[in-house]
Amino acid sequence: MSNRLRTLAIASAIAALIAPVVPVAHAGGIQATVEGPAKDGTYLVRTYHCGQAMPLEVTAFAEGVVKGERHTLPLELERTRDDGVYRLRQTWPSDGRWLLRLDMGHNMSVVATLAANGRVKESQMRWDCDGHQLCDQKLAAFVK
């Protein structure tokens, strides 16, 4: 076997061995986070494309359970002066358990779990759904 073929065979074998261990690098993409509430009671939504703050088309909802009844309430996002930063105010009832869902289109969503005091406890980005099913699962766990 020639040196060139041997080198190619060794490189291929090494690549096959480490490929399952090395995570796939993503060159950016769309991301969003939910933060808050701030001192004034508002929440901030930050959107990014390829790691840079960028305004994106986002629709926001409060998803909750109050006295055993499921609710979905549309929320109004206000643009701020900063690129890719939106503000939303709590317009959902203070009783019950609530999540914030951002629908970003193209089967991308963010579901932010709110603690009992309203603070964002966890923010989860999904690339395979609009977030309805994840909200249903999380809210069902609250009711148990």
N, C-alpha and C positions, 0 to 999 in steps of 0.2 A: 504494500500500500504506500502511495506517495505521501510525503510530508503534508502536502496541501489537503489531501483527502483525510489523513489522520487528524489534522487540526480541525477540520470541519466536523468530523465524527465526534471528537471530544467536545467541541463547543456545543453541538446539538444535544449530546447526552447531558451536559451540565445544565443547559437551558431547560431541558425536559424535567430535570430533578428539582430545580429551584422555582420553576414557573408556578406550581401550586402554592408555594410559600410566600412569594412576593406579591403584595397587593397590586391591583391594576391602578396605574396612575391616571387620574382624570384631568384633562386639560381644561379646568374651569367648569363651566356649566352654570345653571341657574340655581340659586340658593336664596333662602329667606329665613329670618329669625323673628321671634316675637319677644319683647322685653317689657317688664313692668310689673305692677304699675309704678309710674313716677310719683313724686310728691303731690302733683296735681291730680292724680288718679287716672291719668291717661297711659295708654300702652303705646309702644313704638314698634313698628314693623320695618325691618331693614331688608332690602332686596339687593341681590348681587348677580352679576353675570361675569363669568370668568374671573371671579375674585374681586371685581371692581364694583363699588356701589353704583347701581344703575336703576332708574325708574322702570318698573315692569307693570304689566296689567295684572292686578290682583283683586280678587273679590273676597271679602271677609264675612264670616258668620260666627255667631255665638251658638254653640251646640250644648244643650243642657237637659237636665232632668229636674223638675220641680214637682214635689209631692207625687212622684211616680209617673208623671206625664212628660213625654219627650218633646223638646222645643228646638226649633231652628230659627234664629233671628238674624236677618241681614244687618251688617254693620257698615257704617260709613267711614271710609279711610280718607283722611285729609293729607294732602301733600304738604311737606315742610319745605323749607328753603334748601335743605340738603338733598342731593341726588339720592334716590332710592330709599328715602326715609319718609314713612307715613305715620300719622298719629291716629289713634282711635280712642274713643271714649266709651266707658262702660254704660251701655244702654240696656243691658240685660238685668233681670231681677237679682237682688243680692241673696235671695234664698235659693236653695238647690245646689247642684254641682254643675260646673260649666267648663267647657273647652272652647278654645278659639281655633277656627279652621280657616286657613287661607287656601283658596282655589286659585292656582296659577295657570290653569289651562293645560292642555297637552298631557293630561293624567299626572300632573304634579301638584302636590299639596303640602301644607305644613299643618300639623295639629299640635297646639300648645295646651298642655294640661295645666289647669289652674288649681292651686292649693285652696283650701277652705277660706283662707284670708284674701284670695284674689291674686296672689303672686304667681307669676309664671314659674312652674315647677320643672317642666320639661317641654322642649320644643323638638318635634320630630318631623323631618323632611321625608316625603314619600314621592317616588318617581313612577309608581305603578297604579295610582288611583287618585280620585278626587278627595279622598279623606273621609267620606261618609262611613264606610265600613269600619275604619279605625276608630272613629268617634263612637259608633254604636258599641264596639267592643269595650272601649274605655268607660263609657257611661254605664254599660251593663255591670261592669265591675264595681262602680260606685254604689249601685242600687242593692247589691248583694249584702 
